[in-house]
Amino acid sequence: MLNFFKENKNYIIFFVILTVIFAVLFFIIKNDIYRLLSFIVYSVVGTLSFKFFSTAKAINTVKKGDINENKK
């Protein structure tokens, strides 16, 4: 579990900041339609950012693997 947090530290920090921003917006906004829209935007941004971080992590892993093979 601790290893998961070490590997995904940047994503977790980003997601916590994103959650705080949208939680504040949710309490500021009084109109239900805009609350729903803000929640949808939050969900989409969270999903896309997770895919972005996963892809970036996979690319870094591949690059590290190539470097290690070249050293041999």
C-alpha positions as protocol buffer text, in pm:
chain_id: "A"
residue {
  index: 1
  type: MET
  ca { x: 0 y: 0 z: 0 }
}
residue {
  index: 2
  type: LEU
  ca { x: 280 y: 240 z: 89 }
}
residue {
  index: 3
  type: ASN
  ca { x: 454 y: 153 z: -237 }
}
residue {
  index: 4
  type: PHE
  ca { x: 138 y: 255 z: -426 }
}
residue {
  index: 5
  type: PHE
  ca { x: 151 y: 603 z: -268 }
}
residue {
  index: 6
  type: LYS
  ca { x: 521 y: 642 z: -346 }
}
residue {
  index: 7
  type: GLU
  ca { x: 471 y: 549 z: -711 }
}
residue {
  index: 8
  type: ASN
  ca { x: 160 y: 764 z: -765 }
}
residue {
  index: 9
  type: LYS
  ca { x: 245 y: 1062 z: -543 }
}
residue {
  index: 10
  type: ASN
  ca { x: 202 y: 1326 z: -816 }
}
residue {
  index: 11
  type: TYR
  ca { x: -136 y: 1193 z: -924 }
}
residue {
  index: 12
  type: ILE
  ca { x: -264 y: 1169 z: -566 }
}
residue {
  index: 13
  type: ILE
  ca { x: -157 y: 1528 z: -490 }
}
residue {
  index: 14
  type: PHE
  ca { x: -323 y: 1650 z: -813 }
}
residue {
  index: 15
  type: PHE
  ca { x: -643 y: 1459 z: -740 }
}
residue {
  index: 16
  type: VAL
  ca { x: -664 y: 1591 z: -381 }
}
residue {
  index: 17
  type: ILE
  ca { x: -623 y: 1951 z: -504 }
}
residue {
  index: 18
  type: LEU
  ca { x: -886 y: 1889 z: -775 }
}
residue {
  index: 19
  type: THR
  ca { x: -1125 y: 1744 z: -516 }
}
residue {
  index: 20
  type: VAL
  ca { x: -1081 y: 2041 z: -281 }
}
residue {
  index: 21
  type: ILE
  ca { x: -1143 y: 2291 z: -564 }
}
residue {
  index: 22
  type: PHE
  ca { x: -1462 y: 2119 z: -676 }
}
residue {
  index: 23
  type: ALA
  ca { x: -1584 y: 2067 z: -317 }
}
residue {
  index: 24
  type: VAL
  ca { x: -1553 y: 2442 z: -259 }
}
residue {
  index: 25
  type: LEU
  ca { x: -1732 y: 2513 z: -588 }
}
residue {
  index: 26
  type: PHE
  ca { x: -2006 y: 2267 z: -493 }
}
residue {
  index: 27
  type: PHE
  ca { x: -2077 y: 2455 z: -168 }
}
residue {
  index: 28
  type: ILE
  ca { x: -2055 y: 2799 z: -334 }
}
residue {
  index: 29
  type: ILE
  ca { x: -2291 y: 2711 z: -621 }
}
residue {
  index: 30
  type: LYS
  ca { x: -2656 y: 2712 z: -514 }
}
residue {
  index: 31
  type: ASN
  ca { x: -2818 y: 2620 z: -848 }
}
residue {
  index: 32
  type: ASP
  ca { x: -2869 y: 2242 z: -882 }
}
residue {
  index: 33
  type: ILE
  ca { x: -2807 y: 2237 z: -1258 }
}
residue {
  index: 34
  type: TYR
  ca { x: -2470 y: 2408 z: -1220 }
}
residue {
  index: 35
  type: ARG
  ca { x: -2384 y: 2173 z: -933 }
}
residue {
  index: 36
  type: LEU
  ca { x: -2455 y: 1877 z: -1160 }
}
residue {
  index: 37
  type: LEU
  ca { x: -2245 y: 2029 z: -1439 }
}
residue {
  index: 38
  type: SER
  ca { x: -1955 y: 2092 z: -1201 }
}
residue {
  index: 39
  type: PHE
  ca { x: -1972 y: 1730 z: -1083 }
}
residue {
  index: 40
  type: ILE
  ca { x: -1970 y: 1606 z: -1444 }
}
residue {
  index: 41
  type: VAL
  ca { x: -1669 y: 1826 z: -1524 }
}
residue {
  index: 42
  type: TYR
  ca { x: -1494 y: 1697 z: -1209 }
}
residue {
  index: 43
  type: SER
  ca { x: -1558 y: 1336 z: -1314 }
}
residue {
  index: 44
  type: VAL
  ca { x: -1434 y: 1392 z: -1669 }
}
residue {
  index: 45
  type: VAL
  ca { x: -1122 y: 1582 z: -1559 }
}
residue {
  index: 46
  type: GLY
  ca { x: -1044 y: 1318 z: -1296 }
}
residue {
  index: 47
  type: THR
  ca { x: -1080 y: 1034 z: -1545 }
}
residue {
  index: 48
  type: LEU
  ca { x: -874 y: 1204 z: -1816 }
}
residue {
  index: 49
  type: SER
  ca { x: -600 y: 1300 z: -1570 }
}
residue {
  index: 50
  type: PHE
  ca { x: -583 y: 941 z: -1445 }
}
residue {
  index: 51
  type: LYS
  ca { x: -544 y: 816 z: -1802 }
}
residue {
  index: 52
  type: PHE
  ca { x: -278 y: 1082 z: -1866 }
}
residue {
  index: 53
  type: PHE
  ca { x: -77 y: 990 z: -1555 }
}
residue {
  index: 54
  type: SER
  ca { x: -109 y: 618 z: -1633 }
}
residue {
  index: 55
  type: THR
  ca { x: 15 y: 673 z: -1989 }
}
residue {
  index: 56
  type: ALA
  ca { x: 303 y: 892 z: -1872 }
}
residue {
  index: 57
  type: LYS
  ca { x: 402 y: 630 z: -1614 }
}
residue {
  index: 58
  type: ALA
  ca { x: 393 y: 354 z: -1877 }
}
residue {
  index: 59
  type: ILE
  ca { x: 608 y: 562 z: -2114 }
}
residue {
  index: 60
  type: ASN
  ca { x: 862 y: 629 z: -1837 }
}
residue {
  index: 61
  type: THR
  ca { x: 874 y: 258 z: -1754 }
}
residue {
  index: 62
  type: VAL
  ca { x: 942 y: 170 z: -2116 }
}
residue {
  index: 63
  type: LYS
  ca { x: 1213 y: 437 z: -2142 }
}
residue {
  index: 64
  type: LYS
  ca { x: 1383 y: 309 z: -1825 }
}
residue {
  index: 65
  type: GLY
  ca { x: 1370 y: -44 z: -1963 }
}
residue {
  index: 66
  type: ASP
  ca { x: 1536 y: 69 z: -2288 }
}
residue {
  index: 67
  type: ILE
  ca { x: 1812 y: 247 z: -2097 }
}
residue {
  index: 68
  type: ASN
  ca { x: 1881 y: -60 z: -1883 }
}
residue {
  index: 69
  type: GLU
  ca { x: 1902 y: -285 z: -2188 }
}
residue {
  index: 70
  type: ASN
  ca { x: 2144 y: -48 z: -2361 }
}
residue {
  index: 71
  type: LYS
  ca { x: 2381 y: -59 z: -2062 }
}
residue {
  index: 72
  type: LYS
  ca { x: 2416 y: -438 z: -2090 }
}
